[in-house]
């Protein structure tokens, strides 16, 4: 579904007419809807309330700052700075575009009052603490804004706007929600029944050892390795105690495999010692995929782990695992420090 994104463009006005024109044109070419509240002077509380509501409705917030601080409210803070601070406080995706060399700006477009110059410098300092880019000419500003908005949309996807005739009806939306909930329920049932009927007391676990083959390697120098096929026998609780902390939230399989390789080197150091030669620098281990697959299946069968249900990018094809309540309890039991 094609979306248009509403972008609040905040800046002083008279001194940046050409720059605003370029920015608005760049946003329109990206199918964005530019909004600029400096066209509506914030002269009272009601107007400021209206400005905040418009910022709330926008998907992104853009600040353009050059040589003017702009008019101030009764509190002494400029309206442009008030808008920027409000966007930050409300969690709006924000990006600032600051003039590269304010000293080169014509005098008629700069502040003449020392107090306003001081406030402008402070405002620039605030903007530079967040995402910001620098520009010197209106044309350069337009190009930077265009590229930055494209990146910002990828990094911080927003809700956006669509035509009313493209929005599903209330009945359709309710049906979609019902079907989504049904899919989640069926997935959960499938996950629960995958280990149903398994008597965990019959499964190898705890201090019982998992025996498997691996390739032990010892690096002799930068180009020379000694390696041999070896057999390890590691307790299930030792394996779980090493992998489980990564899954306290969730972890992808690549990270779990890396941690498992580290565990092999640590627990099998004595068996790998004959590989070491003069000048030995490091030890490493590799294993067949079915070794790790067996570990995953065993922990699932014991009810200790499950696939993560967190939503993620379509491009992310990795498999993620997390602990079940039973797995979390076992982790705490294994890792908690007891009284001496």
N, C-alpha and C positions, 0 to 999 in steps of 0.2 A: 504494500500500500504506500503510494507516494505521500510524503509528509513535507510540510513546510515548517521551518523553525523560526520562532520570533526572537529577535535579537535586540536588546535594549542598548542603544548607542548613547553613551554619556560623555559630555564634553562641554566646555564653554562654547559659545556660539559665534559671535561676530568675528573673532580672530581665527576661527577654523572653518569658515564657510566652504572653502575649496576642499579641504581635507574631508569634511563631512560628506560632501558630494561624492568624492571618490570612494569613501567607505560604504556609503549607501548603495552605490552602483555595484561594488564588489559583492555585497550581500545579496542584492537582487539577482545577480548572475548565478548565485549559489542557491536560488529558490528559497531565500530567507526573507522574513518580513522585518525590516528595520523599524524600530520605534525610538523616538528621541524626545524625552520630556523637557529638554531645555527650551522647546518651543512653547511650553506652557509654564510660565514663571511661577515658582513655588512661593507665593506671597503670604500664605497663611497655613494653619494646621490642616484645614480641610483639603487644600491643594496637595500638601505633603502626604496626607493619607491616600489620596488618589494616585500619586506617583508610586508609592509603595505597592499599591494594588496592581499597577501596571507592571512593575518589576516582578512581582509574584507570578504574573501570567506569562512572562517571557521565559524562553528556554535557556538563553545565554545572555551574559552581560559583557559589554565591551566598553572600555574606558579609553578615550583619546586625550592625552595631556600634553600641552605645549608650554606657552609662556604666560598664560593667565590662570589665576586661581579661581576667579569668578565671584559672583555676588554671594554674600553670606546671610545666613539666617540670624535670628535674634540671639542665638546661642554663640555666634561668632564663627561657626563652621560653615564652609562653603557648601552650596547645594549639590555641586558635583561630587564633593567628598562625602556628603551625607548619603547620596545615592550609592556610591561605591561601598561604603561601610555597610549599608543595609543589605546590598547584594551578598557581601561576604557573610554577614550574620545569618542570612536566610539560606545559606548553602548553595547559592546559585553558581553554576560554572562561570568563572570570571577570567578574563584576560585583559591586560592593560597594554596600551601602545604609547610609549613615552618618546618625546622628541629627543633625538640623539645628542644635540648640542643646543640647549636653550639660549646660550650666549649669542648664537648666530641669528636668532629670531629678530626681525625688525622691531625697533623700540615701540612702535605704535601697537604692537601685539603682545607687549609684556607688561607686567605690573610695575607701577611707579612708586607705590607705597611700600616701604621696607617691611611693614607688618604682614602685608599680603605675600610678599616675596618669601618671607620666612615660613608662612603657612604652606606656600606652594612647594618649597623644598621638603617640608615635613610630609606633605601628601605624596610627593615623588618617592620618598623613602619608604612609605607604607606600601605603595604599589609595587615597588621592586622586591618586596618580601614574598610576593605571590608571583604567579605566572605573568611574565611581561616580555614585550619585544620592543625594539627601538627603530625609529624611522627618521627621515630627514626631509623628504619631499612628499607631496600629496600622492604622486604616482607610486612611489616606493611603499607608502603606507597602504595603498589599496592592495598591492600584491601581497604584502605581509599579512594583512587582515584575511584575504581570501585563503591563503595556505593555512593560516592558524585556525580558522573556523572549521576547515575540513578535518584537521587533526583533532580539534576539540570535540567535534561530533563523534569521532571514532573513540576517543578516550573517555568521554562523558556523554553517552547516549541520553537524549532527552525525549520527552513525550511527543512534542511536535503537534502540528495541526493537520487535519484532513478535511476534505469537503464533507458536508453533512450527508450527501447521498451515498458516501462510501462507508459511513459508520453503520455497523450492524444494528438492527432493530433491538428493542429491549428483549423480545422473545428469543431472538437469535443469540443474544449475549448470554441469556440465562441458560439456553441449551448448551452453548459452548462450555460454560462454567460447569454444568452438570456432567458433561462428558469428560471434562478434564479431571474432575473429582473422581469419577468412576474409573478412569485409567489409573490414577494414583492408588485407588483402593485395590484394583486388580494386581498392580505391580507389587503392592505390599503383601497381598495374599500369596502371590507367586514366590516372593522372597521368603515368606514364613513357611510355606509348604515345601520349599526346596530342601529343608533339613528335617521336615516332619517325619516322624517314625524312626529317626536315627537314635539309637540308644547310646548316648555320649559316654556311658560307663564302659562301653566296649571299645572305645576309641583310645588310641595312644595319646597321652597328655601328661601334663605336670612334669615330674622329674624323669619320666621315661624318655629314652633317647631316640632321636630321629637320625638314622644312618643314611648317608648319601655320599656320592663321589664328587670330587671337584678337582680342578687343575690348580696346583700351587705354583706360584712363580716367584723367583727371587731375582732382582735386578743387580747384576754384577757391576756393570758400568753403563754408560749412556746408550750403548747399542747391543749389549749382551744380557740375555736373560737365561736363567736355568729354570726349567719347569718339569713337573711330574704329576701323574695322576695319583691322587691320594683319597683316602676315605676318612670321613669325619663322622662323629656320633655326638650330637649336641642335644641336650635336654630341651623339650618343648617349651618349658617355662623360660629358659635362657633366650630362646629365639623370640618368644612373645615379648619378654622384657626389653629386648633390644628394638623391636619393630613398633610395639604398641604406642610409645610416646609420640611417634610421628602421626599416629592415627587418632590421637586424643581429639583433634579437630577433624582433619582428614589428610590423606597423603596419596600422591600418585604412585603407581607401581614402580616407576624408575627410581624414585627416592627410596622406596622400601628395598629394592634390589641392591642399591648402593650401600645402604645400612647393613644389609645381610652380608655383603662381601666384607665389610669392615669387621663384622662379628666373626666370620670364618678366620680371618687373619689373626684376630685377637685370641680366639679359643684354640686355634690350631698352630700356634707359633712353634711349639715344641716339635710337632710333626713336620713342619716346614723347615726346621733348622738345618737338616742335612743338605737342603738346597743352597744354603748360604755359602758363599765363597769369600775369598779375600777381597776386601773393598766393597762388600755388599751394601747397598743403599736402601732398598725397600722390599717389602713383601706384598704380594697381591694374590687374589684368588678369583677364579671364574667358575661358573657352573652351568649345567644344561638348564634350559627353560623349565623342563618338567620338575626340577627340584623346587624351584620357587612356586610353580603352580601347585605342587603337592602341599606346600606350607599354607598357601591361601585356602585351598580346599579344606585342609584339616582345621584351620581356625574358623572357617565358616561352619563346618559340620559341628564344631564344639560350641557354636553360637557366640563366638567372641568378636567377630567382625562382620560388617555388611558393606555393600556398595553405597557410596555417598549419594544422597538424593538432591544435593545442592544443584541449582540451575547454573549453567555456565555457557560460554560461547560455543556456537555451532562448530567453529574451527578447532576447538579443543577436543581431540579424539582420545585423550588419555583416560585410563581407568583409575578411579579414586576409591579408596577404602577408608572406612571410619570404624570406631569401636561401637559395639552394642553396649547396653547397660551392664550386661554380664562381663564383657571384655573390660569395661572401665573399672568395674569392681576388682577384677583380677589384677589389673595394672596397679591399682592403689595398694592391693595386698602385697604385691611383689616389690614395689618401690618405696612404700612408706617406711620411714625409719622408726624402729622400735626402741623402747627403753633398754638400756643395758643393765 
